[in-house]
């Protein structure tokens, strides 16, 4: 198999997986109301690979097998490769309006980066280098959809993993066996895990000496025995109207906690284990951070285009776009949009070769965007709420049009140049993405999906090449001292 169709993706979800939602264990995720529309949205992404007009963007020929493969597995060594990857990511992001942050392109990008940096994993164990490369080839040839589980349960955040009162509060190795690692514990906020093929786990920075059992990276099928997924409440409703909920009905990417109840990880699926020092730099030194940040920036661009478009549409519909203060708000949002574009393009323009021979997007503009986009996003939401005002919370439902009060709705909810149905549909769209539970989850997702914003900004200061800036200060001081001496 190479690139899959949407139907093949759906068929792959028919295997047994232990998924819990709303107090029930789900036997088949493809038939539960909370999952059917998101599954359809992801399936449509797979189908795009087979559309003739998109095939050149979304696929490439594998250099190893010559099979047609997803572009998200393309290892970039030229600027043309980075451009192709950006166009493919944007195609997926446009299809979901940037609302699915963990669509298949995200983890496929990470696996590509890990495989390119296989020698990093080989520092711990030469088998791990072979394992990650083999796994990359497997994912590439089978067009695998992965979810990730990275965040530890918030039991006692003042203590390291190895210092927790319950040694299995965080995911850790219980035992090394001849067949693999036996693991127990939990990871949180695994987005779209119930609808993925496989779960990828790798360590984030913050491990301390003594945390060696917690320093591991691996991947397993979602239906692996002992893996239990506990979903949060769904923001979709039974028989939800696309008119009333145009976004949440299609793009609700469910989040789940992953509980590992003595799960066996076969040795061939172990990519990293036991080295705390290297675990803390794994994401950065493999350049997975750069590539996934590039993916995230392109997705953010698609989302910004949606939000700014909604703000403009609201102002034009209500005829408030002639007011100077409204024009200022819309100009502010358009400025944010251009800054997001600039960060993406600058990261590609300043891309550099890595020790692994790949061409990697520059991290500095991407980290800057990771810090600032949550604030931009929040401001976009605020402007939409300001422009929509009370109209956002006074909308009748689609079914009300076909009742005795339908005439009242047509008369009193119309706009100056649009029907009540057109006006309410736009207001429903704005409310769905900014005010409803789905919209609030989107707001929180943007704030934290890339990590703690304080650490992001502090990390940019620590890692930034500050020498040229300090030399600029030195030059200014030197020139000014010369002028002062001359006057004296």
Secondary structure in CASP SS format (residue, H / E / C, confidence):
PFRMAT SS
TARGET T0000
AUTHOR 0000-0000-0000
METHOD secondary structure of the structure
MODEL  1
X C 1.00
X C 1.00
X C 1.00
X C 1.00
X C 1.00
X H 1.00
X H 1.00
X H 1.00
X H 1.00
X H 1.00
X H 1.00
X H 1.00
X C 1.00
X C 1.00
X C 1.00
X C 1.00
X C 1.00
X E 1.00
X E 1.00
X E 1.00
X E 1.00
X C 1.00
X C 1.00
X E 1.00
X E 1.00
X E 1.00
X C 1.00
X C 1.00
X H 1.00
X H 1.00
X H 1.00
X C 1.00
X H 1.00
X H 1.00
X H 1.00
X H 1.00
X H 1.00
X H 1.00
X H 1.00
X H 1.00
X H 1.00
X H 1.00
X H 1.00
X H 1.00
X H 1.00
X H 1.00
X H 1.00
X H 1.00
X C 1.00
X C 1.00
X C 1.00
X H 1.00
X H 1.00
X H 1.00
X H 1.00
X H 1.00
X H 1.00
X H 1.00
X E 1.00
X E 1.00
X E 1.00
X C 1.00
X C 1.00
X C 1.00
X C 1.00
X C 1.00
X C 1.00
X E 1.00
X E 1.00
X E 1.00
X H 1.00
X H 1.00
X H 1.00
X C 1.00
X C 1.00
X C 1.00
X C 1.00
X C 1.00
X H 1.00
X H 1.00
X H 1.00
X H 1.00
X H 1.00
X H 1.00
X H 1.00
X H 1.00
X H 1.00
X H 1.00
X H 1.00
X H 1.00
X H 1.00
X H 1.00
X H 1.00
X H 1.00
X H 1.00
X H 1.00
X C 1.00
X C 1.00
X C 1.00
X C 1.00
X C 1.00
X C 1.00
X C 1.00
X H 1.00
X H 1.00
X H 1.00
X H 1.00
X H 1.00
X H 1.00
X H 1.00
X H 1.00
X H 1.00
X H 1.00
X H 1.00
X H 1.00
X H 1.00
X C 1.00
X H 1.00
X H 1.00
X H 1.00
X H 1.00
X H 1.00
X C 1.00
X C 1.00
X C 1.00
X H 1.00
X H 1.00
X H 1.00
X H 1.00
X H 1.00
X H 1.00
X H 1.00
X H 1.00
X H 1.00
X H 1.00
X H 1.00
X H 1.00
X H 1.00
X H 1.00
X H 1.00
X H 1.00
X H 1.00
X C 1.00
X C 1.00
X C 1.00
X E 1.00
X E 1.00
X E 1.00
X C 1.00
X C 1.00
X E 1.00
X C 1.00
X C 1.00
X C 1.00
X C 1.00
X C 1.00
X C 1.00
X C 1.00
X C 1.00
X C 1.00
X H 1.00
X H 1.00
X H 1.00
X C 1.00
X C 1.00
X C 1.00
X C 1.00
X C 1.00
X C 1.00
X C 1.00
X C 1.00
X E 1.00
X E 1.00
X E 1.00
X E 1.00
X E 1.00
X C 1.00
X C 1.00
X C 1.00
X E 1.00
X E 1.00
X E 1.00
X E 1.00
X E 1.00
X E 1.00
X E 1.00
X E 1.00
X E 1.00
X E 1.00
X E 1.00
X E 1.00
X C 1.00
X H 1.00
X H 1.00
X H 1.00
X C 1.00
X C 1.00
X E 1.00
X E 1.00
X E 1.00
X E 1.00
X C 1.00
X C 1.00
X C 1.00
X C 1.00
X C 1.00
X C 1.00
X C 1.00
X C 1.00
X C 1.00
X C 1.00
X H 1.00
X H 1.00
X H 1.00
X C 1.00
X E 1.00
X E 1.00
X E 1.00
X E 1.00
X E 1.00
X E 1.00
X C 1.00
X C 1.00
X C 1.00
X C 1.00
X C 1.00
X E 1.00
X E 1.00
X E 1.00
X E 1.00
X E 1.00
X C 1.00
X C 1.00
X C 1.00
X C 1.00
X C 1.00
X C 1.00
X C 1.00
X C 1.00
X C 1.00
X C 1.00
X C 1.00
X C 1.00
X C 1.00
X C 1.00
X C 1.00
X C 1.00
X H 1.00
X H 1.00
X H 1.00
X H 1.00
X C 1.00
X C 1.00
X C 1.00
X E 1.00
X E 1.00
X E 1.00
X E 1.00
X E 1.00
X E 1.00
X E 1.00
X E 1.00
X E 1.00
X E 1.00
X E 1.00
X E 1.00
X H 1.00
X H 1.00
X H 1.00
X E 1.00
X E 1.00
X E 1.00
X E 1.00
X C 1.00
X C 1.00
X H 1.00
X H 1.00
X H 1.00
X H 1.00
X C 1.00
X C 1.00
X H 1.00
X H 1.00
X H 1.00
X H 1.00
X C 1.00
X C 1.00
X H 1.00
X H 1.00
X H 1.00
X H 1.00
X H 1.00
X H 1.00
X H 1.00
X H 1.00
X H 1.00
X H 1.00
X H 1.00
X H 1.00
X H 1.00
X H 1.00
X H 1.00
X H 1.00
X H 1.00
X H 1.00
X H 1.00
X H 1.00
X H 1.00
X H 1.00
X H 1.00
X H 1.00
X H 1.00
X H 1.00
X H 1.00
X H 1.00
X H 1.00
X H 1.00
X H 1.00
X C 1.00
X C 1.00
X C 1.00
X C 1.00
X C 1.00
X H 1.00
X H 1.00
X H 1.00
X H 1.00
X H 1.00
X H 1.00
X H 1.00
X H 1.00
X H 1.00
X H 1.00
X H 1.00
X H 1.00
X H 1.00
X H 1.00
X H 1.00
X H 1.00
X H 1.00
X H 1.00
X H 1.00
X H 1.00
X H 1.00
X H 1.00
X H 1.00
X H 1.00
X H 1.00
X H 1.00
X C 1.00
X C 1.00
X E 1.00
X E 1.00
X C 1.00
X C 1.00
X C 1.00
X C 1.00
X C 1.00
X E 1.00
X E 1.00
X C 1.00
X C 1.00
X H 1.00
X H 1.00
X H 1.00
X H 1.00
X H 1.00
X H 1.00
X H 1.00
X H 1.00
X H 1.00
X H 1.00
X H 1.00
X H 1.00
X H 1.00
X H 1.00
X H 1.00
X H 1.00
X H 1.00
X H 1.00
X H 1.00
X H 1.00
X H 1.00
X H 1.00
X H 1.00
X H 1.00
X H 1.00
X H 1.00
X H 1.00
X H 1.00
X H 1.00
X H 1.00
X H 1.00
X C 1.00
X C 1.00
X C 1.00
X C 1.00
X H 1.00
X H 1.00
X H 1.00
X H 1.00
X H 1.00
X C 1.00
X C 1.00
X C 1.00
X H 1.00
X H 1.00
X H 1.00
X H 1.00
X H 1.00
X H 1.00
X H 1.00
X C 1.00
X C 1.00
X C 1.00
X C 1.00
X C 1.00
X C 1.00
X C 1.00
X H 1.00
X H 1.00
X H 1.00
X H 1.00
X H 1.00
X H 1.00
X H 1.00
X H 1.00
X H 1.00
X H 1.00
X H 1.00
X H 1.00
X H 1.00
X H 1.00
X H 1.00
X C 1.00
X C 1.00
X H 1.00
X H 1.00
X H 1.00
X H 1.00
X H 1.00
X H 1.00
X H 1.00
X H 1.00
X H 1.00
X H 1.00
X H 1.00
X H 1.00
X C 1.00
X C 1.00
X C 1.00
X C 1.00
X H 1.00
X H 1.00
X H 1.00
X H 1.00
X H 1.00
X H 1.00
X H 1.00
X H 1.00
X H 1.00
X H 1.00
X H 1.00
X C 1.00
X C 1.00
X C 1.00
X H 1.00
X H 1.00
X H 1.00
X H 1.00
X H 1.00
X H 1.00
X H 1.00
X H 1.00
X H 1.00
X H 1.00
X H 1.00
X H 1.00
X H 1.00
X H 1.00
X H 1.00
X H 1.00
X H 1.00
X H 1.00
X H 1.00
X H 1.00
X H 1.00
X C 1.00
END
